[in-house]
Amino acid sequence: MDDTQPHILVVDDDNRLRGLLRRYLGDNGFRVSTAGSAAEARKHLESLDFDLLVLDVMMPGETGFALTEALRKNSAVPILMLTALGEADNRIEGLERGADDYLHKPFEPRELVLRLRALLRRSQTAAKPAAAAPVEIKLGLLRFDPARLALTRGEAAVKLTTAESALLRVLAEKPGEVISREDLTVRAEIAGGARAVDVQVTRLRRKIETDLKFPRYLQTVRGRGYVLRPD
């Protein structure tokens, strides 16, 4: 096994699908571990660090939604959710719980590989210093370092998901400038279109704003997009 390959945890109660994904992803440059339930996934996560999770929504016991929300309390590992639920509201719920991307079942395995690679690129970019990065952004008691994509309150780190850090980075690159939802979708590589951007903005506001009804720093400009107004 090549330790330089990205290590992915596939969580799905469908034995056949788990086996297919283990073989297909393994043939496409990934190390793959699998779990048939959220409980089994938790055991893996206690002893191993993964580069990305592929997580089914509908499982007996703890659902993928619930596991994602629980993981987001102390982990920023990228999560792609697999869902057989067709309603847009159900897919949006996954993003609201902290998922970075979703794919509808049945899906083309090649599309899954492309989405996983895009998520990994985004998370790797978040871990690297940016060239000619802008200066530190002040948001009240919070500080955002665009070079490290690090949000802190005093000495304490404020955890951001991959999507949240990408969104804040793009907004911080041009403080005071309105950026459309469409541009944010492309530049922050947020899957799901404009509505998914709205979901990530709401999640980010919970971490940087003191009054969600009247945002001070991350503001909506009706009909145009969003703007970051640091101190």
Biotite code that builds the C-alpha atoms (Angstrom):
import biotite.structure as struc

atoms = struc.array([
    struc.Atom([0.000, 0.000, 0.000], chain_id="A", res_id=1, res_name="MET", atom_name="CA", element="C"),
    struc.Atom([1.327, 3.429, -1.014], chain_id="A", res_id=2, res_name="ASP", atom_name="CA", element="C"),
    struc.Atom([1.218, 5.784, 1.977], chain_id="A", res_id=3, res_name="ASP", atom_name="CA", element="C"),
    struc.Atom([1.469, 8.789, -0.371], chain_id="A", res_id=4, res_name="THR", atom_name="CA", element="C"),
    struc.Atom([-1.958, 8.028, -1.840], chain_id="A", res_id=5, res_name="GLN", atom_name="CA", element="C"),
    struc.Atom([-4.949, 9.910, -0.388], chain_id="A", res_id=6, res_name="PRO", atom_name="CA", element="C"),
    struc.Atom([-6.696, 7.762, 2.233], chain_id="A", res_id=7, res_name="HIS", atom_name="CA", element="C"),
    struc.Atom([-10.477, 7.722, 1.885], chain_id="A", res_id=8, res_name="ILE", atom_name="CA", element="C"),
    struc.Atom([-13.087, 6.248, 4.220], chain_id="A", res_id=9, res_name="LEU", atom_name="CA", element="C"),
    struc.Atom([-16.216, 5.015, 2.411], chain_id="A", res_id=10, res_name="VAL", atom_name="CA", element="C"),
    struc.Atom([-19.226, 4.648, 4.753], chain_id="A", res_id=11, res_name="VAL", atom_name="CA", element="C"),
    struc.Atom([-22.267, 2.872, 3.290], chain_id="A", res_id=12, res_name="ASP", atom_name="CA", element="C"),
    struc.Atom([-24.486, 0.026, 4.502], chain_id="A", res_id=13, res_name="ASP", atom_name="CA", element="C"),
    struc.Atom([-24.640, -1.455, 0.962], chain_id="A", res_id=14, res_name="ASP", atom_name="CA", element="C"),
    struc.Atom([-22.042, -4.252, 0.929], chain_id="A", res_id=15, res_name="ASN", atom_name="CA", element="C"),
    struc.Atom([-21.971, -4.456, -2.859], chain_id="A", res_id=16, res_name="ARG", atom_name="CA", element="C"),
    struc.Atom([-21.434, -0.716, -3.308], chain_id="A", res_id=17, res_name="LEU", atom_name="CA", element="C"),
    struc.Atom([-18.679, -0.660, -0.680], chain_id="A", res_id=18, res_name="ARG", atom_name="CA", element="C"),
    struc.Atom([-16.861, -3.436, -2.501], chain_id="A", res_id=19, res_name="GLY", atom_name="CA", element="C"),
    struc.Atom([-17.233, -1.751, -5.883], chain_id="A", res_id=20, res_name="LEU", atom_name="CA", element="C"),
    struc.Atom([-15.969, 1.574, -4.553], chain_id="A", res_id=21, res_name="LEU", atom_name="CA", element="C"),
    struc.Atom([-13.039, -0.055, -2.775], chain_id="A", res_id=22, res_name="ARG", atom_name="CA", element="C"),
    struc.Atom([-11.900, -1.637, -6.051], chain_id="A", res_id=23, res_name="ARG", atom_name="CA", element="C"),
    struc.Atom([-12.654, 1.288, -8.337], chain_id="A", res_id=24, res_name="TYR", atom_name="CA", element="C"),
    struc.Atom([-11.140, 3.978, -6.121], chain_id="A", res_id=25, res_name="LEU", atom_name="CA", element="C"),
    struc.Atom([-8.181, 1.723, -5.408], chain_id="A", res_id=26, res_name="GLY", atom_name="CA", element="C"),
    struc.Atom([-7.591, 1.402, -9.161], chain_id="A", res_id=27, res_name="ASP", atom_name="CA", element="C"),
    struc.Atom([-7.676, 5.206, -9.449], chain_id="A", res_id=28, res_name="ASN", atom_name="CA", element="C"),
    struc.Atom([-4.961, 6.118, -6.998], chain_id="A", res_id=29, res_name="GLY", atom_name="CA", element="C"),
    struc.Atom([-6.672, 6.087, -3.589], chain_id="A", res_id=30, res_name="PHE", atom_name="CA", element="C"),
    struc.Atom([-6.164, 4.075, -0.429], chain_id="A", res_id=31, res_name="ARG", atom_name="CA", element="C"),
    struc.Atom([-9.628, 2.959, 0.676], chain_id="A", res_id=32, res_name="VAL", atom_name="CA", element="C"),
    struc.Atom([-11.034, 1.849, 4.013], chain_id="A", res_id=33, res_name="SER", atom_name="CA", element="C"),
    struc.Atom([-14.726, 1.017, 4.365], chain_id="A", res_id=34, res_name="THR", atom_name="CA", element="C"),
    struc.Atom([-17.380, 0.972, 7.067], chain_id="A", res_id=35, res_name="ALA", atom_name="CA", element="C"),
    struc.Atom([-20.935, -0.358, 6.984], chain_id="A", res_id=36, res_name="GLY", atom_name="CA", element="C"),
    struc.Atom([-22.345, 2.006, 9.599], chain_id="A", res_id=37, res_name="SER", atom_name="CA", element="C"),
    struc.Atom([-21.677, 5.250, 11.421], chain_id="A", res_id=38, res_name="ALA", atom_name="CA", element="C"),
    struc.Atom([-20.621, 3.286, 14.503], chain_id="A", res_id=39, res_name="ALA", atom_name="CA", element="C"),
    struc.Atom([-18.024, 1.367, 12.497], chain_id="A", res_id=40, res_name="GLU", atom_name="CA", element="C"),
    struc.Atom([-16.853, 4.600, 10.886], chain_id="A", res_id=41, res_name="ALA", atom_name="CA", element="C"),
    struc.Atom([-16.311, 6.146, 14.318], chain_id="A", res_id=42, res_name="ARG", atom_name="CA", element="C"),
    struc.Atom([-14.015, 3.253, 15.259], chain_id="A", res_id=43, res_name="LYS", atom_name="CA", element="C"),
    struc.Atom([-11.910, 3.869, 12.142], chain_id="A", res_id=44, res_name="HIS", atom_name="CA", element="C"),
    struc.Atom([-11.773, 7.596, 12.866], chain_id="A", res_id=45, res_name="LEU", atom_name="CA", element="C"),
    struc.Atom([-10.533, 7.002, 16.404], chain_id="A", res_id=46, res_name="GLU", atom_name="CA", element="C"),
    struc.Atom([-7.344, 5.333, 15.164], chain_id="A", res_id=47, res_name="SER", atom_name="CA", element="C"),
    struc.Atom([-6.735, 6.670, 11.651], chain_id="A", res_id=48, res_name="LEU", atom_name="CA", element="C"),
    struc.Atom([-6.498, 10.037, 9.920], chain_id="A", res_id=49, res_name="ASP", atom_name="CA", element="C"),
    struc.Atom([-8.337, 10.215, 6.620], chain_id="A", res_id=50, res_name="PHE", atom_name="CA", element="C"),
    struc.Atom([-7.930, 12.708, 3.796], chain_id="A", res_id=51, res_name="ASP", atom_name="CA", element="C"),
    struc.Atom([-11.613, 12.530, 2.843], chain_id="A", res_id=52, res_name="LEU", atom_name="CA", element="C"),
    struc.Atom([-14.867, 10.779, 3.760], chain_id="A", res_id=53, res_name="LEU", atom_name="CA", element="C"),
    struc.Atom([-17.473, 9.407, 1.340], chain_id="A", res_id=54, res_name="VAL", atom_name="CA", element="C"),
    struc.Atom([-20.601, 9.112, 3.454], chain_id="A", res_id=55, res_name="LEU", atom_name="CA", element="C"),
    struc.Atom([-24.021, 7.664, 2.627], chain_id="A", res_id=56, res_name="ASP", atom_name="CA", element="C"),
    struc.Atom([-27.002, 9.619, 3.931], chain_id="A", res_id=57, res_name="VAL", atom_name="CA", element="C"),
    struc.Atom([-29.507, 6.860, 4.645], chain_id="A", res_id=58, res_name="MET", atom_name="CA", element="C"),
    struc.Atom([-28.090, 4.202, 6.979], chain_id="A", res_id=59, res_name="MET", atom_name="CA", element="C"),
    struc.Atom([-29.703, 2.236, 9.809], chain_id="A", res_id=60, res_name="PRO", atom_name="CA", element="C"),
    struc.Atom([-28.969, 3.748, 13.200], chain_id="A", res_id=61, res_name="GLY", atom_name="CA", element="C"),
    struc.Atom([-27.079, 7.016, 12.991], chain_id="A", res_id=62, res_name="GLU", atom_name="CA", element="C"),
    struc.Atom([-27.647, 8.665, 9.614], chain_id="A", res_id=63, res_name="THR", atom_name="CA", element="C"),
    struc.Atom([-25.020, 10.308, 7.461], chain_id="A", res_id=64, res_name="GLY", atom_name="CA", element="C"),
    struc.Atom([-26.548, 13.692, 8.303], chain_id="A", res_id=65, res_name="PHE", atom_name="CA", element="C"),
    struc.Atom([-26.127, 13.080, 12.035], chain_id="A", res_id=66, res_name="ALA", atom_name="CA", element="C"),
    struc.Atom([-22.585, 11.743, 11.693], chain_id="A", res_id=67, res_name="LEU", atom_name="CA", element="C"),
    struc.Atom([-21.543, 14.725, 9.568], chain_id="A", res_id=68, res_name="THR", atom_name="CA", element="C"),
    struc.Atom([-22.919, 17.191, 12.097], chain_id="A", res_id=69, res_name="GLU", atom_name="CA", element="C"),
    struc.Atom([-21.151, 15.377, 14.931], chain_id="A", res_id=70, res_name="ALA", atom_name="CA", element="C"),
    struc.Atom([-17.825, 15.265, 13.090], chain_id="A", res_id=71, res_name="LEU", atom_name="CA", element="C"),
    struc.Atom([-17.968, 18.968, 12.317], chain_id="A", res_id=72, res_name="ARG", atom_name="CA", element="C"),
    struc.Atom([-17.724, 19.777, 16.014], chain_id="A", res_id=73, res_name="LYS", atom_name="CA", element="C"),
    struc.Atom([-14.016, 18.924, 15.989], chain_id="A", res_id=74, res_name="ASN", atom_name="CA", element="C"),
    struc.Atom([-12.973, 17.979, 12.464], chain_id="A", res_id=75, res_name="SER", atom_name="CA", element="C"),
    struc.Atom([-12.596, 19.761, 9.132], chain_id="A", res_id=76, res_name="ALA", atom_name="CA", element="C"),
    struc.Atom([-11.996, 16.608, 7.060], chain_id="A", res_id=77, res_name="VAL", atom_name="CA", element="C"),
    struc.Atom([-13.645, 17.001, 3.627], chain_id="A", res_id=78, res_name="PRO", atom_name="CA", element="C"),
    struc.Atom([-16.927, 15.079, 3.360], chain_id="A", res_id=79, res_name="ILE", atom_name="CA", element="C"),
    struc.Atom([-18.745, 14.035, 0.190], chain_id="A", res_id=80, res_name="LEU", atom_name="CA", element="C"),
    struc.Atom([-22.232, 12.698, 0.823], chain_id="A", res_id=81, res_name="MET", atom_name="CA", element="C"),
    struc.Atom([-23.940, 10.055, -1.291], chain_id="A", res_id=82, res_name="LEU", atom_name="CA", element="C"),
    struc.Atom([-27.688, 10.436, -1.379], chain_id="A", res_id=83, res_name="THR", atom_name="CA", element="C"),
    struc.Atom([-30.569, 8.592, -3.001], chain_id="A", res_id=84, res_name="ALA", atom_name="CA", element="C"),
    struc.Atom([-32.858, 11.433, -1.877], chain_id="A", res_id=85, res_name="LEU", atom_name="CA", element="C"),
    struc.Atom([-33.929, 13.460, -4.872], chain_id="A", res_id=86, res_name="GLY", atom_name="CA", element="C"),
    struc.Atom([-35.307, 16.541, -3.195], chain_id="A", res_id=87, res_name="GLU", atom_name="CA", element="C"),
    struc.Atom([-33.065, 19.599, -3.300], chain_id="A", res_id=88, res_name="ALA", atom_name="CA", element="C"),
    struc.Atom([-33.914, 20.340, 0.335], chain_id="A", res_id=89, res_name="ASP", atom_name="CA", element="C"),
    struc.Atom([-32.446, 17.004, 1.378], chain_id="A", res_id=90, res_name="ASN", atom_name="CA", element="C"),
    struc.Atom([-29.204, 17.687, -0.467], chain_id="A", res_id=91, res_name="ARG", atom_name="CA", element="C"),
    struc.Atom([-29.037, 21.177, 0.993], chain_id="A", res_id=92, res_name="ILE", atom_name="CA", element="C"),
    struc.Atom([-29.478, 19.679, 4.463], chain_id="A", res_id=93, res_name="GLU", atom_name="CA", element="C"),
    struc.Atom([-26.220, 17.806, 3.961], chain_id="A", res_id=94, res_name="GLY", atom_name="CA", element="C"),
    struc.Atom([-24.425, 21.056, 3.198], chain_id="A", res_id=95, res_name="LEU", atom_name="CA", element="C"),
    struc.Atom([-26.041, 22.704, 6.204], chain_id="A", res_id=96, res_name="GLU", atom_name="CA", element="C"),
    struc.Atom([-24.767, 19.904, 8.436], chain_id="A", res_id=97, res_name="ARG", atom_name="CA", element="C"),
    struc.Atom([-21.232, 20.512, 7.160], chain_id="A", res_id=98, res_name="GLY", atom_name="CA", element="C"),
    struc.Atom([-20.734, 18.398, 4.022], chain_id="A", res_id=99, res_name="ALA", atom_name="CA", element="C"),
    struc.Atom([-18.493, 19.845, 1.312], chain_id="A", res_id=100, res_name="ASP", atom_name="CA", element="C"),
    struc.Atom([-20.119, 18.139, -1.673], chain_id="A", res_id=101, res_name="ASP", atom_name="CA", element="C"),
    struc.Atom([-22.814, 15.611, -2.535], chain_id="A", res_id=102, res_name="TYR", atom_name="CA", element="C"),
    struc.Atom([-23.487, 13.132, -5.308], chain_id="A", res_id=103, res_name="LEU", atom_name="CA", element="C"),
    struc.Atom([-26.856, 11.635, -6.175], chain_id="A", res_id=104, res_name="HIS", atom_name="CA", element="C"),
    struc.Atom([-27.295, 7.861, -6.440], chain_id="A", res_id=105, res_name="LYS", atom_name="CA", element="C"),
    struc.Atom([-27.004, 6.211, -8.893], chain_id="A", res_id=106, res_name="PRO", atom_name="CA", element="C"),
    struc.Atom([-23.823, 7.948, -10.050], chain_id="A", res_id=107, res_name="PHE", atom_name="CA", element="C"),
    struc.Atom([-21.031, 7.438, -12.529], chain_id="A", res_id=108, res_name="GLU", atom_name="CA", element="C"),
    struc.Atom([-17.908, 6.228, -10.713], chain_id="A", res_id=109, res_name="PRO", atom_name="CA", element="C"),
    struc.Atom([-15.768, 8.491, -12.868], chain_id="A", res_id=110, res_name="ARG", atom_name="CA", element="C"),
    struc.Atom([-17.721, 11.532, -11.664], chain_id="A", res_id=111, res_name="GLU", atom_name="CA", element="C"),
    struc.Atom([-17.103, 10.475, -8.072], chain_id="A", res_id=112, res_name="LEU", atom_name="CA", element="C"),
    struc.Atom([-13.352, 10.293, -8.747], chain_id="A", res_id=113, res_name="VAL", atom_name="CA", element="C"),
    struc.Atom([-13.371, 13.771, -10.308], chain_id="A", res_id=114, res_name="LEU", atom_name="CA", element="C"),
    struc.Atom([-15.283, 15.235, -7.373], chain_id="A", res_id=115, res_name="ARG", atom_name="CA", element="C"),
    struc.Atom([-12.955, 13.587, -4.848], chain_id="A", res_id=116, res_name="LEU", atom_name="CA", element="C"),
    struc.Atom([-9.901, 14.955, -6.616], chain_id="A", res_id=117, res_name="ARG", atom_name="CA", element="C"),
    struc.Atom([-11.434, 18.438, -6.688], chain_id="A", res_id=118, res_name="ALA", atom_name="CA", element="C"),
    struc.Atom([-12.120, 18.274, -2.940], chain_id="A", res_id=119, res_name="LEU", atom_name="CA", element="C"),
    struc.Atom([-8.573, 17.099, -2.254], chain_id="A", res_id=120, res_name="LEU", atom_name="CA", element="C"),
    struc.Atom([-7.101, 19.908, -4.366], chain_id="A", res_id=121, res_name="ARG", atom_name="CA", element="C"),
    struc.Atom([-9.155, 22.407, -2.425], chain_id="A", res_id=122, res_name="ARG", atom_name="CA", element="C"),
    struc.Atom([-8.131, 21.019, 0.956], chain_id="A", res_id=123, res_name="SER", atom_name="CA", element="C"),
    struc.Atom([-4.465, 20.870, -0.087], chain_id="A", res_id=124, res_name="GLN", atom_name="CA", element="C"),
    struc.Atom([-4.628, 24.478, -1.270], chain_id="A", res_id=125, res_name="THR", atom_name="CA", element="C"),
    struc.Atom([-6.048, 25.415, 2.118], chain_id="A", res_id=126, res_name="ALA", atom_name="CA", element="C"),
    struc.Atom([-3.023, 23.868, 3.782], chain_id="A", res_id=127, res_name="ALA", atom_name="CA", element="C"),
    struc.Atom([-0.461, 25.761, 1.722], chain_id="A", res_id=128, res_name="LYS", atom_name="CA", element="C"),
    struc.Atom([0.604, 29.406, 2.106], chain_id="A", res_id=129, res_name="PRO", atom_name="CA", element="C"),
    struc.Atom([-0.682, 31.534, -0.730], chain_id="A", res_id=130, res_name="ALA", atom_name="CA", element="C"),
    struc.Atom([1.712, 33.582, -2.809], chain_id="A", res_id=131, res_name="ALA", atom_name="CA", element="C"),
    struc.Atom([1.432, 37.321, -2.202], chain_id="A", res_id=132, res_name="ALA", atom_name="CA", element="C"),
    struc.Atom([-1.312, 36.692, 0.304], chain_id="A", res_id=133, res_name="ALA", atom_name="CA", element="C"),
    struc.Atom([-3.254, 39.681, 1.658], chain_id="A", res_id=134, res_name="PRO", atom_name="CA", element="C"),
    struc.Atom([-2.658, 40.896, 5.162], chain_id="A", res_id=135, res_name="VAL", atom_name="CA", element="C"),
    struc.Atom([-4.462, 39.496, 8.166], chain_id="A", res_id=136, res_name="GLU", atom_name="CA", element="C"),
    struc.Atom([-8.164, 40.307, 8.277], chain_id="A", res_id=137, res_name="ILE", atom_name="CA", element="C"),
    struc.Atom([-9.702, 41.531, 11.553], chain_id="A", res_id=138, res_name="LYS", atom_name="CA", element="C"),
    struc.Atom([-13.307, 40.613, 12.321], chain_id="A", res_id=139, res_name="LEU", atom_name="CA", element="C"),
    struc.Atom([-13.932, 41.946, 15.799], chain_id="A", res_id=140, res_name="GLY", atom_name="CA", element="C"),
    struc.Atom([-12.243, 39.534, 18.216], chain_id="A", res_id=141, res_name="LEU", atom_name="CA", element="C"),
    struc.Atom([-11.463, 37.184, 15.350], chain_id="A", res_id=142, res_name="LEU", atom_name="CA", element="C"),
    struc.Atom([-8.438, 37.181, 13.055], chain_id="A", res_id=143, res_name="ARG", atom_name="CA", element="C"),
    struc.Atom([-8.239, 35.503, 9.656], chain_id="A", res_id=144, res_name="PHE", atom_name="CA", element="C"),
    struc.Atom([-4.859, 34.754, 8.117], chain_id="A", res_id=145, res_name="ASP", atom_name="CA", element="C"),
    struc.Atom([-5.422, 34.247, 4.359], chain_id="A", res_id=146, res_name="PRO", atom_name="CA", element="C"),
    struc.Atom([-1.945, 32.776, 3.921], chain_id="A", res_id=147, res_name="ALA", atom_name="CA", element="C"),
    struc.Atom([-2.659, 29.909, 6.320], chain_id="A", res_id=148, res_name="ARG", atom_name="CA", element="C"),
    struc.Atom([-6.447, 29.971, 6.005], chain_id="A", res_id=149, res_name="LEU", atom_name="CA", element="C"),
    struc.Atom([-6.501, 30.127, 9.799], chain_id="A", res_id=150, res_name="ALA", atom_name="CA", element="C"),
    struc.Atom([-9.320, 31.744, 11.765], chain_id="A", res_id=151, res_name="LEU", atom_name="CA", element="C"),
    struc.Atom([-8.505, 32.436, 15.406], chain_id="A", res_id=152, res_name="THR", atom_name="CA", element="C"),
    struc.Atom([-10.098, 34.026, 18.460], chain_id="A", res_id=153, res_name="ARG", atom_name="CA", element="C"),
    struc.Atom([-7.193, 35.096, 20.635], chain_id="A", res_id=154, res_name="GLY", atom_name="CA", element="C"),
    struc.Atom([-4.950, 32.028, 20.852], chain_id="A", res_id=155, res_name="GLU", atom_name="CA", element="C"),
    struc.Atom([-7.767, 29.597, 20.096], chain_id="A", res_id=156, res_name="ALA", atom_name="CA", element="C"),
    struc.Atom([-8.340, 28.235, 16.609], chain_id="A", res_id=157, res_name="ALA", atom_name="CA", element="C"),
    struc.Atom([-11.842, 28.422, 15.146], chain_id="A", res_id=158, res_name="VAL", atom_name="CA", element="C"),
    struc.Atom([-12.381, 25.337, 13.001], chain_id="A", res_id=159, res_name="LYS", atom_name="CA", element="C"),
    struc.Atom([-13.523, 25.905, 9.431], chain_id="A", res_id=160, res_name="LEU", atom_name="CA", element="C"),
    struc.Atom([-14.625, 23.285, 6.943], chain_id="A", res_id=161, res_name="THR", atom_name="CA", element="C"),
    struc.Atom([-12.886, 23.145, 3.579], chain_id="A", res_id=162, res_name="THR", atom_name="CA", element="C"),
    struc.Atom([-15.805, 24.953, 1.940], chain_id="A", res_id=163, res_name="ALA", atom_name="CA", element="C"),
    struc.Atom([-15.984, 27.628, 4.662], chain_id="A", res_id=164, res_name="GLU", atom_name="CA", element="C"),
    struc.Atom([-12.253, 28.381, 4.508], chain_id="A", res_id=165, res_name="SER", atom_name="CA", element="C"),
    struc.Atom([-12.342, 28.558, 0.703], chain_id="A", res_id=166, res_name="ALA", atom_name="CA", element="C"),
    struc.Atom([-15.301, 30.957, 0.833], chain_id="A", res_id=167, res_name="LEU", atom_name="CA", element="C"),
    struc.Atom([-13.677, 33.208, 3.436], chain_id="A", res_id=168, res_name="LEU", atom_name="CA", element="C"),
    struc.Atom([-10.406, 33.222, 1.491], chain_id="A", res_id=169, res_name="ARG", atom_name="CA", element="C"),
    struc.Atom([-12.123, 34.412, -1.705], chain_id="A", res_id=170, res_name="VAL", atom_name="CA", element="C"),
    struc.Atom([-14.062, 37.132, 0.140], chain_id="A", res_id=171, res_name="LEU", atom_name="CA", element="C"),
    struc.Atom([-10.938, 38.234, 2.053], chain_id="A", res_id=172, res_name="ALA", atom_name="CA", element="C"),
    struc.Atom([-8.982, 38.646, -1.170], chain_id="A", res_id=173, res_name="GLU", atom_name="CA", element="C"),
    struc.Atom([-11.181, 41.619, -2.048], chain_id="A", res_id=174, res_name="LYS", atom_name="CA", element="C"),
    struc.Atom([-12.564, 43.124, 1.176], chain_id="A", res_id=175, res_name="PRO", atom_name="CA", element="C"),
    struc.Atom([-15.276, 45.680, 0.573], chain_id="A", res_id=176, res_name="GLY", atom_name="CA", element="C"),
    struc.Atom([-15.970, 44.379, -2.931], chain_id="A", res_id=177, res_name="GLU", atom_name="CA", element="C"),
    struc.Atom([-19.248, 42.648, -3.747], chain_id="A", res_id=178, res_name="VAL", atom_name="CA", element="C"),
    struc.Atom([-18.747, 39.174, -5.209], chain_id="A", res_id=179, res_name="ILE", atom_name="CA", element="C"),
    struc.Atom([-21.626, 37.433, -6.950], chain_id="A", res_id=180, res_name="SER", atom_name="CA", element="C"),
    struc.Atom([-22.866, 34.014, -5.943], chain_id="A", res_id=181, res_name="ARG", atom_name="CA", element="C"),
    struc.Atom([-21.862, 32.704, -9.352], chain_id="A", res_id=182, res_name="GLU", atom_name="CA", element="C"),
    struc.Atom([-18.282, 33.940, -8.937], chain_id="A", res_id=183, res_name="ASP", atom_name="CA", element="C"),
    struc.Atom([-18.113, 32.480, -5.436], chain_id="A", res_id=184, res_name="LEU", atom_name="CA", element="C"),
    struc.Atom([-19.309, 29.128, -6.750], chain_id="A", res_id=185, res_name="THR", atom_name="CA", element="C"),
    struc.Atom([-16.422, 29.026, -9.221], chain_id="A", res_id=186, res_name="VAL", atom_name="CA", element="C"),
    struc.Atom([-13.636, 30.665, -7.227], chain_id="A", res_id=187, res_name="ARG", atom_name="CA", element="C"),
    struc.Atom([-14.346, 28.815, -3.970], chain_id="A", res_id=188, res_name="ALA", atom_name="CA", element="C"),
    struc.Atom([-15.216, 25.586, -5.852], chain_id="A", res_id=189, res_name="GLU", atom_name="CA", element="C"),
    struc.Atom([-18.516, 25.194, -4.032], chain_id="A", res_id=190, res_name="ILE", atom_name="CA", element="C"),
    struc.Atom([-20.666, 22.442, -5.488], chain_id="A", res_id=191, res_name="ALA", atom_name="CA", element="C"),
    struc.Atom([-24.412, 22.932, -5.753], chain_id="A", res_id=192, res_name="GLY", atom_name="CA", element="C"),
    struc.Atom([-24.673, 26.390, -7.285], chain_id="A", res_id=193, res_name="GLY", atom_name="CA", element="C"),
    struc.Atom([-25.880, 29.648, -5.776], chain_id="A", res_id=194, res_name="ALA", atom_name="CA", element="C"),
    struc.Atom([-28.076, 28.032, -3.138], chain_id="A", res_id=195, res_name="ARG", atom_name="CA", element="C"),
    struc.Atom([-25.123, 26.025, -1.829], chain_id="A", res_id=196, res_name="ALA", atom_name="CA", element="C"),
    struc.Atom([-23.175, 29.291, -1.539], chain_id="A", res_id=197, res_name="VAL", atom_name="CA", element="C"),
    struc.Atom([-26.007, 30.700, 0.582], chain_id="A", res_id=198, res_name="ASP", atom_name="CA", element="C"),
    struc.Atom([-25.785, 27.660, 2.866], chain_id="A", res_id=199, res_name="VAL", atom_name="CA", element="C"),
    struc.Atom([-22.025, 28.053, 3.324], chain_id="A", res_id=200, res_name="GLN", atom_name="CA", element="C"),
    struc.Atom([-22.428, 31.789, 3.994], chain_id="A", res_id=201, res_name="VAL", atom_name="CA", element="C"),
    struc.Atom([-24.954, 30.985, 6.735], chain_id="A", res_id=202, res_name="THR", atom_name="CA", element="C"),
    struc.Atom([-22.559, 28.460, 8.289], chain_id="A", res_id=203, res_name="ARG", atom_name="CA", element="C"),
    struc.Atom([-19.652, 30.910, 8.127], chain_id="A", res_id=204, res_name="LEU", atom_name="CA", element="C"),
    struc.Atom([-21.711, 33.683, 9.703], chain_id="A", res_id=205, res_name="ARG", atom_name="CA", element="C"),
    struc.Atom([-22.386, 31.472, 12.710], chain_id="A", res_id=206, res_name="ARG", atom_name="CA", element="C"),
    struc.Atom([-18.651, 31.496, 13.343], chain_id="A", res_id=207, res_name="LYS", atom_name="CA", element="C"),
    struc.Atom([-17.818, 35.161, 12.712], chain_id="A", res_id=208, res_name="ILE", atom_name="CA", element="C"),
    struc.Atom([-20.940, 37.158, 13.542], chain_id="A", res_id=209, res_name="GLU", atom_name="CA", element="C"),
    struc.Atom([-22.433, 38.022, 16.923], chain_id="A", res_id=210, res_name="THR", atom_name="CA", element="C"),
    struc.Atom([-25.883, 38.883, 15.512], chain_id="A", res_id=211, res_name="ASP", atom_name="CA", element="C"),
    struc.Atom([-27.030, 36.671, 12.644], chain_id="A", res_id=212, res_name="LEU", atom_name="CA", element="C"),
    struc.Atom([-30.041, 38.890, 11.934], chain_id="A", res_id=213, res_name="LYS", atom_name="CA", element="C"),
    struc.Atom([-27.810, 41.913, 11.376], chain_id="A", res_id=214, res_name="PHE", atom_name="CA", element="C"),
    struc.Atom([-24.438, 40.676, 10.074], chain_id="A", res_id=215, res_name="PRO", atom_name="CA", element="C"),
    struc.Atom([-21.604, 43.133, 10.656], chain_id="A", res_id=216, res_name="ARG", atom_name="CA", element="C"),
    struc.Atom([-18.832, 41.553, 8.590], chain_id="A", res_id=217, res_name="TYR", atom_name="CA", element="C"),
    struc.Atom([-20.282, 39.194, 5.976], chain_id="A", res_id=218, res_name="LEU", atom_name="CA", element="C"),
    struc.Atom([-23.102, 41.153, 4.399], chain_id="A", res_id=219, res_name="GLN", atom_name="CA", element="C"),
    struc.Atom([-25.644, 40.391, 1.693], chain_id="A", res_id=220, res_name="THR", atom_name="CA", element="C"),
    struc.Atom([-26.013, 42.899, -1.127], chain_id="A", res_id=221, res_name="VAL", atom_name="CA", element="C"),
    struc.Atom([-29.456, 42.163, -2.494], chain_id="A", res_id=222, res_name="ARG", atom_name="CA", element="C"),
    struc.Atom([-29.450, 41.113, -6.124], chain_id="A", res_id=223, res_name="GLY", atom_name="CA", element="C"),
    struc.Atom([-25.643, 41.244, -6.355], chain_id="A", res_id=224, res_name="ARG", atom_name="CA", element="C"),
    struc.Atom([-23.990, 38.830, -3.931], chain_id="A", res_id=225, res_name="GLY", atom_name="CA", element="C"),
    struc.Atom([-21.905, 39.038, -0.769], chain_id="A", res_id=226, res_name="TYR", atom_name="CA", element="C"),
    struc.Atom([-19.245, 41.351, 0.594], chain_id="A", res_id=227, res_name="VAL", atom_name="CA", element="C"),
    struc.Atom([-16.779, 41.020, 3.475], chain_id="A", res_id=228, res_name="LEU", atom_name="CA", element="C"),
    struc.Atom([-16.327, 44.231, 5.481], chain_id="A", res_id=229, res_name="ARG", atom_name="CA", element="C"),
    struc.Atom([-13.523, 43.662, 8.017], chain_id="A", res_id=230, res_name="PRO", atom_name="CA", element="C"),
    struc.Atom([-12.542, 46.165, 10.718], chain_id="A", res_id=231, res_name="ASP", atom_name="CA", element="C"),
])
